Amino acid sequence: MERRTLLLCGLLALTGCGSAAPTRRPGVGSARAGDRIAGLADVPTGSGALVDLPGDGQLLLVRSADGVRAFNPACPHQGTVVDPPAAGVITCPTHRSAFDPQTGAVLSGPSPKGLAEVPVRVSGEDVLLA
Ligand code: FES
């Protein structure tokens, strides 16, 4: 083995490059209908949580007295992953667009449209992709 190849292999081993950890993408990714995406206990009532889906996707789940809704957390302005609701508003940390946690609609800021809703359903204590 050449010295250059040996050094590269050693560097990859030290940095963890080439590991199998999936890269998360906002949205459903490779998850399929019926996949369990969270437990109800993982989604605080009156707030929400970013959840990693089976595969490589990521969704924002929002829980209210009416149930659980899911949104693609990619801000429609420039794609930043938005923060879970706080004080009744979903906020994008980059340019501060604000979204309604019940509908995903834009409340203020530069986003040209609201967050895209993703259908989910609750089954017992689980939240499933619909
Ligand atoms: S990326 Fe979200 S408001 Fe600009």
Backbone and ligand atoms as CSV (ligand in chain L), in Angstrom:
chain,resi,resn,atom,element,x,y,z
A,1,MET,N,N,0.860,-1.184,0.000
A,1,MET,CA,C,0.000,0.000,0.000
A,1,MET,C,C,0.897,1.235,0.000
A,2,GLU,N,N,0.563,2.172,-0.865
A,2,GLU,CA,C,1.340,3.405,-0.930
A,2,GLU,C,C,1.172,4.210,0.355
A,3,ARG,N,N,2.177,5.006,0.640
A,3,ARG,CA,C,2.134,5.838,1.845
A,3,ARG,C,C,0.936,6.794,1.801
A,4,ARG,N,N,0.662,7.375,0.616
A,4,ARG,CA,C,-0.448,8.313,0.468
A,4,ARG,C,C,-1.789,7.628,0.777
A,5,THR,N,N,-1.971,6.391,0.288
A,5,THR,CA,C,-3.204,5.645,0.539
A,5,THR,C,C,-3.336,5.319,2.015
A,6,LEU,N,N,-2.224,4.929,2.617
A,6,LEU,CA,C,-2.233,4.602,4.037
A,6,LEU,C,C,-2.612,5.818,4.879
A,7,LEU,N,N,-2.057,6.981,4.540
A,7,LEU,CA,C,-2.400,8.206,5.274
A,7,LEU,C,C,-3.872,8.555,5.111
A,8,LEU,N,N,-4.398,8.403,3.894
A,8,LEU,CA,C,-5.811,8.711,3.646
A,8,LEU,C,C,-6.717,7.788,4.450
A,9,CYS,N,N,-6.389,6.506,4.463
A,9,CYS,CA,C,-7.192,5.552,5.240
A,9,CYS,C,C,-7.169,5.900,6.724
A,10,GLY,N,N,-5.995,6.265,7.228
A,10,GLY,CA,C,-5.880,6.630,8.630
A,10,GLY,C,C,-6.680,7.874,8.954
A,11,LEU,N,N,-6.642,8.849,8.057
A,11,LEU,CA,C,-7.394,10.082,8.255
A,11,LEU,C,C,-8.896,9.812,8.246
A,12,LEU,N,N,-9.362,8.982,7.315
A,12,LEU,CA,C,-10.789,8.636,7.260
A,12,LEU,C,C,-11.222,7.919,8.531
A,13,ALA,N,N,-10.380,7.035,9.043
A,13,ALA,CA,C,-10.724,6.308,10.270
A,13,ALA,C,C,-10.820,7.262,11.452
A,14,LEU,N,N,-9.908,8.240,11.522
A,14,LEU,CA,C,-9.914,9.192,12.633
A,14,LEU,C,C,-11.113,10.131,12.582
A,15,THR,N,N,-11.509,10.561,11.381
A,15,THR,CA,C,-12.588,11.532,11.263
A,15,THR,C,C,-13.954,10.880,11.221
A,16,GLY,N,N,-13.995,9.580,10.998
A,16,GLY,CA,C,-15.287,8.918,10.911
A,16,GLY,C,C,-15.909,9.058,9.541
A,17,CYS,N,N,-15.194,9.660,8.581
A,17,CYS,CA,C,-15.707,9.776,7.221
A,17,CYS,C,C,-15.938,8.379,6.683
A,18,GLY,N,N,-16.961,8.256,5.907
A,18,GLY,CA,C,-17.260,6.962,5.340
A,18,GLY,C,C,-18.119,6.119,6.264
A,19,SER,N,N,-18.493,6.653,7.434
A,19,SER,CA,C,-19.356,5.891,8.326
A,19,SER,C,C,-20.749,5.842,7.718
A,20,ALA,N,N,-21.582,4.983,8.238
A,20,ALA,CA,C,-22.900,4.758,7.654
A,20,ALA,C,C,-23.984,5.643,8.251
A,21,ALA,N,N,-23.635,6.658,9.052
A,21,ALA,CA,C,-24.649,7.519,9.653
A,21,ALA,C,C,-25.422,8.245,8.551
A,22,PRO,N,N,-26.762,8.123,8.546
A,22,PRO,CA,C,-27.527,8.760,7.478
A,22,PRO,C,C,-27.524,10.278,7.616
A,23,THR,N,N,-27.539,10.957,6.481
A,23,THR,CA,C,-27.681,12.401,6.468
A,23,THR,C,C,-29.171,12.712,6.447
A,24,ARG,N,N,-29.616,13.535,7.350
A,24,ARG,CA,C,-31.033,13.874,7.441
A,24,ARG,C,C,-31.414,14.917,6.412
A,25,ARG,N,N,-32.576,14.713,5.793
A,25,ARG,CA,C,-33.115,15.662,4.833
A,25,ARG,C,C,-34.494,16.078,5.319
A,26,PRO,N,N,-34.810,17.359,5.292
A,26,PRO,CA,C,-36.164,17.753,5.666
A,26,PRO,C,C,-37.170,17.092,4.726
A,27,GLY,N,N,-38.213,16.517,5.301
A,27,GLY,CA,C,-39.243,15.860,4.505
A,27,GLY,C,C,-39.322,14.385,4.820
A,28,VAL,N,N,-40.120,13.674,4.027
A,28,VAL,CA,C,-40.402,12.268,4.274
A,28,VAL,C,C,-39.196,11.382,3.963
A,29,GLY,N,N,-38.364,11.797,3.024
A,29,GLY,CA,C,-37.212,10.971,2.656
A,29,GLY,C,C,-37.664,9.624,2.157
A,30,SER,N,N,-37.033,8.572,2.648
A,30,SER,CA,C,-37.357,7.228,2.167
A,30,SER,C,C,-38.391,6.515,3.042
A,31,ALA,N,N,-38.977,7.224,4.017
A,31,ALA,CA,C,-40.015,6.603,4.857
A,31,ALA,C,C,-41.253,6.321,4.010
A,32,ARG,N,N,-42.028,5.341,4.446
A,32,ARG,CA,C,-43.224,4.921,3.702
A,32,ARG,C,C,-44.476,5.041,4.571
A,33,ALA,N,N,-45.618,5.102,3.917
A,33,ALA,CA,C,-46.890,5.143,4.636
A,33,ALA,C,C,-46.958,3.967,5.599
A,34,GLY,N,N,-47.384,4.256,6.812
A,34,GLY,CA,C,-47.502,3.228,7.840
A,34,GLY,C,C,-46.296,3.137,8.744
A,35,ASP,N,N,-45.179,3.767,8.358
A,35,ASP,CA,C,-44.000,3.746,9.229
A,35,ASP,C,C,-44.283,4.509,10.523
A,36,ARG,N,N,-43.830,3.961,11.636
A,36,ARG,CA,C,-43.908,4.673,12.913
A,36,ARG,C,C,-42.837,5.755,12.909
A,37,ILE,N,N,-43.246,7.006,13.164
A,37,ILE,CA,C,-42.275,8.095,13.113
A,37,ILE,C,C,-42.005,8.715,14.482
A,38,ALA,N,N,-42.860,8.441,15.452
A,38,ALA,CA,C,-42.632,8.957,16.800
A,38,ALA,C,C,-43.640,8.316,17.746
A,39,GLY,N,N,-43.355,8.439,19.006
A,39,GLY,CA,C,-44.329,8.097,20.020
A,39,GLY,C,C,-45.055,9.375,20.425
A,40,LEU,N,N,-46.313,9.261,20.804
A,40,LEU,CA,C,-47.040,10.461,21.246
A,40,LEU,C,C,-46.305,11.151,22.385
A,41,ALA,N,N,-45.687,10.361,23.243
A,41,ALA,CA,C,-44.970,10.923,24.388
A,41,ALA,C,C,-43.755,11.749,23.958
A,42,ASP,N,N,-43.303,11.560,22.701
A,42,ASP,CA,C,-42.147,12.315,22.201
A,42,ASP,C,C,-42.530,13.715,21.715
A,43,VAL,N,N,-43.845,13.970,21.616
A,43,VAL,CA,C,-44.321,15.242,21.052
A,43,VAL,C,C,-45.077,15.991,22.144
A,44,PRO,N,N,-44.478,17.007,22.746
A,44,PRO,CA,C,-45.139,17.704,23.854
A,44,PRO,C,C,-46.438,18.390,23.412
A,45,THR,N,N,-47.490,18.219,24.201
A,45,THR,CA,C,-48.758,18.885,23.912
A,45,THR,C,C,-48.568,20.395,23.985
A,46,GLY,N,N,-49.125,21.101,23.001
A,46,GLY,CA,C,-48.989,22.552,22.949
A,46,GLY,C,C,-47.678,22.995,22.330
A,47,SER,N,N,-46.874,22.050,21.901
A,47,SER,CA,C,-45.594,22.386,21.278
A,47,SER,C,C,-45.333,21.372,20.166
A,48,GLY,N,N,-44.129,20.920,20.054
A,48,GLY,CA,C,-43.810,19.964,19.009
A,48,GLY,C,C,-42.375,19.530,19.087
A,49,ALA,N,N,-41.948,18.791,18.052
A,49,ALA,CA,C,-40.591,18.266,18.049
A,49,ALA,C,C,-40.164,17.944,16.629
A,50,LEU,N,N,-38.881,18.100,16.362
A,50,LEU,CA,C,-38.293,17.615,15.119
A,50,LEU,C,C,-38.003,16.143,15.317
A,51,VAL,N,N,-38.444,15.305,14.389
A,51,VAL,CA,C,-38.211,13.873,14.534
A,51,VAL,C,C,-37.503,13.335,13.291
A,52,ASP,N,N,-36.571,12.428,13.539
A,52,ASP,CA,C,-35.895,11.717,12.462
A,52,ASP,C,C,-36.749,10.531,12.056
A,53,LEU,N,N,-37.022,10.401,10.787
A,53,LEU,CA,C,-37.846,9.306,10.289
A,53,LEU,C,C,-36.990,8.085,9.994
A,54,PRO,N,N,-37.637,6.906,9.884
A,54,PRO,CA,C,-36.884,5.745,9.416
A,54,PRO,C,C,-36.290,6.094,8.046
A,55,GLY,N,N,-35.037,5.799,7.859
A,55,GLY,CA,C,-34.369,6.189,6.611
A,55,GLY,C,C,-33.634,7.490,6.828
A,56,ASP,N,N,-33.941,8.509,6.035
A,56,ASP,CA,C,-33.149,9.734,6.077
A,56,ASP,C,C,-33.969,11.015,6.228
A,57,GLY,N,N,-35.268,10.900,6.403
A,57,GLY,CA,C,-36.111,12.092,6.463
A,57,GLY,C,C,-36.201,12.701,7.849
A,58,GLN,N,N,-36.780,13.889,7.877
A,58,GLN,CA,C,-36.988,14.601,9.141
A,58,GLN,C,C,-38.263,15.426,9.014
A,59,LEU,N,N,-39.133,15.352,10.004
A,59,LEU,CA,C,-40.379,16.126,10.014
A,59,LEU,C,C,-40.505,16.909,11.313
A,60,LEU,N,N,-41.304,17.961,11.241
A,60,LEU,CA,C,-41.682,18.703,12.438
A,60,LEU,C,C,-43.081,18.242,12.828
A,61,LEU,N,N,-43.208,17.667,14.017
A,61,LEU,CA,C,-44.510,17.262,14.530
A,61,LEU,C,C,-44.998,18.315,15.510
A,62,VAL,N,N,-46.279,18.648,15.407
A,62,VAL,CA,C,-46.899,19.645,16.278
A,62,VAL,C,C,-48.108,18.990,16.924
A,63,ARG,N,N,-48.218,19.106,18.226
A,63,ARG,CA,C,-49.324,18.462,18.945
A,63,ARG,C,C,-50.179,19.514,19.628
A,64,SER,N,N,-51.485,19.389,19.414
A,64,SER,CA,C,-52.438,20.276,20.089
A,64,SER,C,C,-53.547,19.407,20.651
A,65,ALA,N,N,-54.553,20.037,21.229
A,65,ALA,CA,C,-55.683,19.293,21.761
A,65,ALA,C,C,-56.417,18.554,20.645
A,66,ASP,N,N,-56.291,19.034,19.414
A,66,ASP,CA,C,-56.965,18.411,18.263
A,66,ASP,C,C,-56.214,17.204,17.711
A,67,GLY,N,N,-54.966,17.029,18.093
A,67,GLY,CA,C,-54.204,15.897,17.569
A,67,GLY,C,C,-52.804,16.306,17.159
A,68,VAL,N,N,-52.240,15.528,16.239
A,68,VAL,CA,C,-50.870,15.753,15.798
A,68,VAL,C,C,-50.874,16.086,14.313
A,69,ARG,N,N,-50.117,17.123,13.944
A,69,ARG,CA,C,-49.925,17.483,12.543
A,69,ARG,C,C,-48.435,17.403,12.263
A,70,ALA,N,N,-48.100,17.218,11.002
A,70,ALA,CA,C,-46.694,17.150,10.622
A,70,ALA,C,C,-46.440,18.098,9.460
A,71,PHE,N,N,-45.271,18.697,9.478
A,71,PHE,CA,C,-44.862,19.613,8.415
A,71,PHE,C,C,-43.449,19.275,7.974
A,72,ASN,N,N,-43.197,19.502,6.694
A,72,ASN,CA,C,-41.815,19.472,6.225
A,72,ASN,C,C,-41.136,20.669,6.881
A,73,PRO,N,N,-40.054,20.451,7.640
A,73,PRO,CA,C,-39.466,21.566,8.376
A,73,PRO,C,C,-38.575,22.487,7.546
A,74,ALA,N,N,-38.481,22.253,6.244
A,74,ALA,CA,C,-37.655,23.127,5.401
A,74,ALA,C,C,-38.382,24.447,5.168
A,75,CYS,N,N,-37.789,25.536,5.603
A,75,CYS,CA,C,-38.385,26.854,5.377
A,75,CYS,C,C,-38.476,27.105,3.873
A,76,PRO,N,N,-39.650,27.512,3.369
A,76,PRO,CA,C,-39.787,27.763,1.938
A,76,PRO,C,C,-38.947,28.936,1.434
A,77,HIS,N,N,-38.404,29.745,2.325
A,77,HIS,CA,C,-37.583,30.874,1.881
A,77,HIS,C,C,-36.250,30.382,1.327
A,78,GLN,N,N,-35.430,29.775,2.164
A,78,GLN,CA,C,-34.123,29.292,1.702
A,78,GLN,C,C,-33.760,27.920,2.257
A,79,GLY,N,N,-34.738,27.237,2.831
A,79,GLY,CA,C,-34.517,25.841,3.188
A,79,GLY,C,C,-33.998,25.535,4.570
A,80,THR,N,N,-33.798,26.527,5.406
A,80,THR,CA,C,-33.353,26.262,6.787
A,80,THR,C,C,-34.396,25.420,7.517
A,81,VAL,N,N,-33.955,24.509,8.347
A,81,VAL,CA,C,-34.883,23.732,9.171
A,81,VAL,C,C,-35.423,24.644,10.273
A,82,VAL,N,N,-36.745,24.754,10.339
A,82,VAL,CA,C,-37.380,25.639,11.317
A,82,VAL,C,C,-37.320,25.020,12.706
A,83,ASP,N,N,-37.534,25.852,13.708
A,83,ASP,CA,C,-37.554,25.397,15.094
A,83,ASP,C,C,-38.950,24.910,15.471
A,84,PRO,N,N,-39.056,23.965,16.406
A,84,PRO,CA,C,-40.376,23.568,16.916
A,84,PRO,C,C,-41.090,24.785,17.505
A,85,PRO,N,N,-42.427,24.721,17.599
A,85,PRO,CA,C,-43.168,25.869,18.100
A,85,PRO,C,C,-42.749,26.276,19.513
A,86,ALA,N,N,-42.688,27.583,19.693
A,86,ALA,CA,C,-42.434,28.165,21.015
A,86,ALA,C,C,-43.332,29.384,21.116
A,87,ALA,N,N,-44.010,29.536,22.224
A,87,ALA,CA,C,-44.942,30.642,22.438
A,87,ALA,C,C,-45.959,30.720,21.294
A,88,GLY,N,N,-46.383,29.556,20.791
A,88,GLY,CA,C,-47.439,29.513,19.796
A,88,GLY,C,C,-47.016,29.837,18.380
A,89,VAL,N,N,-45.715,29.842,18.091
A,89,VAL,CA,C,-45.243,30.186,16.744
A,89,VAL,C,C,-44.075,29.274,16.363
A,90,ILE,N,N,-44.075,28.836,15.107
A,90,ILE,CA,C,-42.916,28.148,14.538
A,90,ILE,C,C,-42.054,29.235,13.907
A,91,THR,N,N,-40.765,29.240,14.220
A,91,THR,CA,C,-39.890,30.299,13.714
A,91,THR,C,C,-38.713,29.702,12.955
A,92,CYS,N,N,-38.365,30.352,11.847
A,92,CYS,CA,C,-37.160,29.991,11.110
A,92,CYS,C,C,-35.997,30.778,11.717
A,93,PRO,N,N,-34.935,30.077,12.127
A,93,PRO,CA,C,-33.843,30.778,12.798
A,93,PRO,C,C,-32.999,31.652,11.874
A,94,THR,N,N,-33.106,31.474,10.565
A,94,THR,CA,C,-32.220,32.217,9.665
A,94,THR,C,C,-32.685,33.648,9.423
A,95,HIS,N,N,-33.921,33.827,8.951
A,95,HIS,CA,C,-34.414,35.185,8.651
A,95,HIS,C,C,-35.717,35.484,9.391
A,96,ARG,N,N,-36.042,34.636,10.368
A,96,ARG,CA,C,-37.147,34.895,11.301
A,96,ARG,C,C,-38.543,34.848,10.685
A,97,SER,N,N,-38.742,34.119,9.597
A,97,SER,CA,C,-40.127,33.904,9.173
A,97,SER,C,C,-40.856,33.183,10.296
A,98,ALA,N,N,-42.133,33.512,10.463
A,98,ALA,CA,C,-42.953,32.894,11.503
A,98,ALA,C,C,-44.118,32.163,10.844
A,99,PHE,N,N,-44.456,31.000,11.395
A,99,PHE,CA,C,-45.497,30.145,10.818
A,99,PHE,C,C,-46.490,29.736,11.903
A,100,ASP,N,N,-47.758,29.584,11.479
A,100,ASP,CA,C,-48.817,29.124,12.374
A,100,ASP,C,C,-48.636,27.622,12.618
A,101,PRO,N,N,-48.512,27.194,13.872
A,101,PRO,CA,C,-48.293,25.767,14.131
A,101,PRO,C,C,-49.499,24.881,13.822
A,102,GLN,N,N,-50.677,25.467,13.684
A,102,GLN,CA,C,-51.859,24.654,13.367
A,102,GLN,C,C,-52.033,24.427,11.873
A,103,THR,N,N,-51.567,25.374,11.069
A,103,THR,CA,C,-51.794,25.276,9.623
A,103,THR,C,C,-50.506,25.313,8.810
A,104,GLY,N,N,-49.428,25.791,9.395
A,104,GLY,CA,C,-48.181,25.978,8.654
A,104,GLY,C,C,-48.147,27.278,7.869
A,105,ALA,N,N,-49.231,28.068,7.909
A,105,ALA,CA,C,-49.306,29.317,7.142
A,105,ALA,C,C,-48.279,30.337,7.627
A,106,VAL,N,N,-47.818,31.169,6.703
A,106,VAL,CA,C,-46.870,32.235,7.049
A,106,VAL,C,C,-47.594,33.308,7.854
A,107,LEU,N,N,-47.002,33.688,8.973
A,107,LEU,CA,C,-47.547,34.786,9.783
A,107,LEU,C,C,-46.774,36.073,9.535
A,108,SER,N,N,-45.473,35.939,9.290
A,108,SER,CA,C,-44.638,37.114,9.011
A,108,SER,C,C,-43.299,36.642,8.462
A,109,GLY,N,N,-42.557,37.587,7.891
A,109,GLY,CA,C,-41.214,37.274,7.403
A,109,GLY,C,C,-41.174,37.052,5.903
A,110,PRO,N,N,-39.979,36.728,5.401
A,110,PRO,CA,C,-39.779,36.670,3.955
A,110,PRO,C,C,-40.238,35.385,3.268
A,111,SER,N,N,-40.682,34.391,4.020
A,111,SER,CA,C,-41.076,33.144,3.359
A,111,SER,C,C,-42.228,33.405,2.387
A,112,PRO,N,N,-42.119,32.926,1.142
A,112,PRO,CA,C,-43.169,33.177,0.152
A,112,PRO,C,C,-44.409,32.319,0.347
A,113,LYS,N,N,-44.311,31.284,1.172
A,113,LYS,CA,C,-45.473,30.427,1.414
A,113,LYS,C,C,-45.289,29.694,2.731
A,114,GLY,N,N,-46.327,28.964,3.118
A,114,GLY,CA,C,-46.309,28.252,4.383
A,114,GLY,C,C,-45.552,26.944,4.303
A,115,LEU,N,N,-45.451,26.300,5.452
A,115,LEU,CA,C,-44.803,24.987,5.523
A,115,LEU,C,C,-45.721,23.941,4.907
A,116,ALA,N,N,-45.133,23.009,4.195
A,116,ALA,CA,C,-45.913,21.943,3.560
A,116,ALA,C,C,-46.316,20.903,4.604
A,117,GLU,N,N,-47.632,20.644,4.681
A,117,GLU,CA,C,-48.120,19.651,5.635
A,117,GLU,C,C,-47.932,18.247,5.062
A,118,VAL,N,N,-47.615,17.321,5.950
A,118,VAL,CA,C,-47.420,15.915,5.597
A,118,VAL,C,C,-48.463,15.121,6.382
A,119,PRO,N,N,-49.259,14.265,5.716
A,119,PRO,CA,C,-50.286,13.532,6.452
A,119,PRO,C,C,-49.708,12.485,7.402
A,120,VAL,N,N,-50.192,12.541,8.635
A,120,VAL,CA,C,-49.820,11.546,9.650
A,120,VAL,C,C,-51.102,11.129,10.373
A,121,ARG,N,N,-51.023,10.022,11.083
A,121,ARG,CA,C,-52.165,9.593,11.897
A,121,ARG,C,C,-51.636,9.010,13.201
A,122,VAL,N,N,-52.502,9.035,14.203
A,122,VAL,CA,C,-52.150,8.489,15.512
A,122,VAL,C,C,-52.805,7.125,15.637
A,123,SER,N,N,-52.027,6.158,16.071
A,123,SER,CA,C,-52.532,4.807,16.325
A,123,SER,C,C,-52.044,4.400,17.711
A,124,GLY,N,N,-52.973,4.386,18.664
A,124,GLY,CA,C,-52.572,4.091,20.043
A,124,GLY,C,C,-51.632,5.163,20.550
A,125,GLU,N,N,-50.438,4.775,20.908
A,125,GLU,CA,C,-49.436,5.720,21.426
A,125,GLU,C,C,-48.394,6.082,20.370
A,126,ASP,N,N,-48.656,5.714,19.113
A,126,ASP,CA,C,-47.688,5.946,18.042
A,126,ASP,C,C,-48.203,6.951,17.021
A,127,VAL,N,N,-47.261,7.701,16.434
A,127,VAL,CA,C,-47.575,8.576,15.297
A,127,VAL,C,C,-47.007,7.888,14.062
A,128,LEU,N,N,-47.894,7.685,13.077
A,128,LEU,CA,C,-47.515,6.964,11.859
A,128,LEU,C,C,-47.613,7.883,10.658
A,129,LEU,N,N,-46.762,7.645,9.684
A,129,LEU,CA,C,-46.881,8.338,8.410
A,129,LEU,C,C,-48.129,7.792,7.718
A,130,ALA,N,N,-49.037,8.678,7.285
A,130,ALA,CA,C,-50.302,8.228,6.676
A,130,ALA,C,C,-50.115,7.908,5.192
L,1,FES,S1,S,-34.492,30.655,5.361
L,1,FES,FE1,FE,-36.255,30.817,6.622
L,1,FES,S2,S,-36.796,32.903,6.569
L,1,FES,FE2,FE,-35.044,32.746,5.280
